[in-house]
Amino acid sequence: MELTVNLAGTDIGLNFLGDAKKAMSLCNQYFQGFLYPDRRADAEVEVSILKQANGRFPFQENVKVKIFQQLLPTQDVAKWLRKSPEYTEDFPINEKTISSFCQGGLLLFNPNTARGRIYLLEQGARRFQALYRLVWMYFAQVLGERGGCFVHSAAVVKDEEGYLFMGDSGSGKSTLVKFCPECSVLSDDSPILFEESGEYRIYPSPYHQMDPVGGLDKEVIHMSARVKGVYFLIKDDRVFLEVISRKAALSMILKRYIHFFAYLSAQAKIALFDLFLDACYKLDLWYLHFAPDADTWKVITRK
């Protein structure tokens, strides 16, 4: 195993084939602090470069707008791949295989084995630009099979309790965590959530918008916390809490706040639906109206 990444207790291996080995230094930087060499992986993905990609991708025949990311019909992908002179059938493709495209790369995922295969299709200097997101998508699929997920939120630990601040891009997640005194930030964009022994626990992840060079502190990387409350962010000129219904919270989470939900297997989607259905009836749920420079914690702890 060339690289082994540990996410919330799950060891995931990355193997690089041929010229794709040049991407190892990038991945060492992406996942610093989460790497555990010599561990046996629970799942693994292989990364290779398909140098002679045969023309247009199978979904681009009648598409005028450039597509960033989407699910693909696996049969079409398999047929397209087999036309390439460099393609080898060392990754079995069947009716269960999930095929995804992102930024000029393909990800094949087998939910039965949790095995994955990434094909980088772009040439030249841009060939590795898809890797960061494709590996993230694969991680999400592996965690989904185990009933966990990356949540589009900021995760903060205060007084050994965990808080999730849900929000779309630009909603103020990163801004809010800057005003959290005496808190540990597990991620300002994509913490990991699992249910364990009846508790909902959050874990750090290498996917965040914080210091990209220094990464997370070692102390934070090994931290987890029981979730005490979930807050849906609304920018405002003052800070206050507003009641949200359980059904509304569940609907928003499933539609907007699970990273790569559409790219998971049917089994993983059911598991996460059950996870959040239960969580929404057990956890504190609120709309949090906040002003960036206000003392948000006074309002949160006063309720």
N, C-alpha and C positions, 0 to 999 in steps of 0.2 A: 504494500500500500504506500503510495508516494506521499499523500497528505491525508491526515485524518482529523476531521473537525468534530468537536463535541458540542452539541446543541441541546440544552436541557436534559442532559444525561444520555442522549442518543449519539453514538459514534458513526459518522458518515465519511466514507472514503472517497477520495478523488484520485483517479489514475489518468495520467496524460500520455497519449500515444504519439509517436513520431514527432513532427514539428510542433505539436501542441505542448510539448515539454517546455517550450520557451515561455509559456504562461505561468509556470510554477512560481516564479518570483512575484508576479502580480498577486497570485492567490495567497502566498505567504504574507503579503502586505494586507490584503483584504481581511484575512482571518486571524491576524496576529492575536495571541491571547486565547484563542479558541482551538489551537492546534495541539494535538496529542500524538506525536509519532510513536510507533510501536504498539498502538492499540489495535485490537481486532475490530473491524468495522461491522456495524449492524446492517448497513446498506452501502452501496457504492455506485458511483457514476464514472464512466470513462469519457474522456474528452479527446476528440481528434479533429483534424482539419481535412475537409473534403476539397482538395485543390481544384479538381475539374468538375465543379458543379455544372450540371447539364442544362444550361439555359435558365429560363424563368421558372420560379417555384410553382408548384401545382395549383396554388390559389391565386396566382397573379395574372392569369390569362386575360381576364377582362376587367382588371382593376386599374384605374387611372391614378388613384390616390395611394401614396406609399403607405404600407401597413407596418405599424410598429410591432404589434403582438397579436396573436390569435391562435385558437385551436384549429387543427387541421384534420381532415378525414384521413385516418391512418392508412386505409387501402391506397389512397392517392399518393401518400408520402412513400409507402413501400414500393409502389410501382415506379415512382420517380427516382428513388434512390438506386434501384436495381439497374437503371439505365446508365449510371455513372461507372466508368471503367475502374475507378478507385474504390468503389463500395465493396465491402466484404460482409457476409451474412453472419458475423460473429455475435450480433445482438438479435436474438429471435424476435420477430414482430408477429403478433397475433391479434385477435379481435379485442383483447383486453388492453392492448398497448395504447397509451395516451400520447398523441403527437402535438407538439406545440412549437410555434415559430416566434422568434423575438430578435429584432435588430440584425437580421442576416444570419441567424443560427437556428438549428433545430434541436429540440429535446424530445427524446423518446423515453417513456417511463412505463415500466411494467408493475402494476400495483400488487400483483401476486408475489413477486420476489423483491420489490422495492429497488430493483436494479434500474439504472438509467444510462442513456447514451447521448452525448452532446456532439453534434456536428457543426463546426464553424465553417461557414460557407463564403464569407467575405475574403477578399485577397488583400495583400499589402498591409499597410500600417493599421487599418481598421479591423483586421481579422479577429482581434481579441475583445472588441468593444462589447460584444453580446455576452461574454462569458460571465460577468458579474451578475447579470440579471437571470441568465439561464440556470446558473448554479443555485441562485436564490429560489427560483421556481422549483427546482428539483428538491431542495431542502424542504420547501413547503409541502411537496407531495409526500415525502418520506414521513414528515411529522404528522400530516393529515391521516395517513394510514394508522398512526398510533394514537389518534384522537387529540392531537395538539395543532397549534397554528401560530403563524405570525399575525399579530393584531396591528392594524393601522392606528397606532396610538402612541402616546408617551407613557412610560411606566416609571413610577417613582416609588421609592421606599422611604418611609418616614416612621420613626419609632417602631421599626420591625414590621410595619404593616404596608401592604402594597396598594397603590392607587393607579387606575388606568384612566388616562385622559384621551378620549376618542376624538378624532378630528380629521377632516380631509386635508390635503396639501394646502398650506396657507392659512389654516385655521388658528394657528398660534401655538401649536404643541411645543416647538422648540423655544419659542419666546417664554411660554409659561414656565418651563422647567428651569429657566435661568433665574426665576424669582422664587425658587423653592429652597429656602435656607435649611441647612442641616438635613438635606435629603440626598439619597443616592439615586442617580438616574440610570436605569438599566438600558433604556433606549428612548430616543425622542421620536421614533418613527415605527419600529417593528420589533417590540418585545415578543417573547414566546409565551403562550398560555397553555397550561395543561390542568386537568383535574386529577388530583391525587388523594386517595383516601377520603373522598368527600369534600376536599378543599380545592379552591381554584388558586393556582400558583403561577406567578409570573417569573420569567427568567430573562437575562440579557441576551442579546443577539449581536452579531457583527454588523447588522444592517441598521444604520442610524445616520443622522446628519451632524453628529458632533465631530470633534477633532479627528479628521481623517488620517493624520500622521501619527499622533500619539495613541489613538484608539482609546479603549476603555481602561480604567484602572484595574489592576489585577484583583483587587478586593471586590470590585463590582462584578467582574466576570464570573466569580465563583458564588455569587449571591443569588438567592431567590426569596420570594415573600408570598405570604397568603394575601389574596386580593380582598381588600376591605370595601372598596367602592369603585363604581364606574361612572365617569363624568363625561358628558357630551358637550364639547366646547362651543360657545357662542361669544364672539367678540362684542364688547359692550363698553359703555363709559362708566359703569359701576359693577361691583361684584355681588351676585346673589345666586341662590339656587332656585331652580324651578322643577316641580315634580314632572316626571316622565312616566308614562304607562309601561308596563312590562312588555306588552305587545309591540308598542312603538319602538322600544329599545331593541327587541329581538329583530324586528324587521330591518332597522337601520344597520345593525351589526352584520346580518347575513348579506345585505345588499352592498354595503360600502366598506366594512372595516375588517374583513378577513382577506389578507393578501393572497392572491392567486386562487380564490375559491372556485372560479369557473374551470380551473385546470386540474382539479382534484378528481379522483375516482368517485363513483356513486357511493361506495362504501364510506369513504372519508367524509363526503358531504353529509351523509346521514349522521355519522359520529359527531361532527361539529355542530350540526343542528341540535342534536340531543344535548351536547355540552352547553351551548348557549341558552337553550330553552330552560334547562335546569338552573344555570347561573343567573338568568334574569329574574328568577323567582326566589333566589336566595341572597343576592347581593344588593347593596344600596345602589340605586340608579338615579341620576339627576342630570338635568341640563345645568351646566355651569356657565353663567354669564360672567365674563371677567374683563378687567382692564389690565393691560400688561404690567403697569407699575404698581398695582394695588397688592395688598397683603391677602392673597387668595386663601391662605391656610386658616386665617381667622374665621372666615365664613364656612369653610369645610368642616372644621373641628367644632364649630358652634352649634351645628344642626342637632 
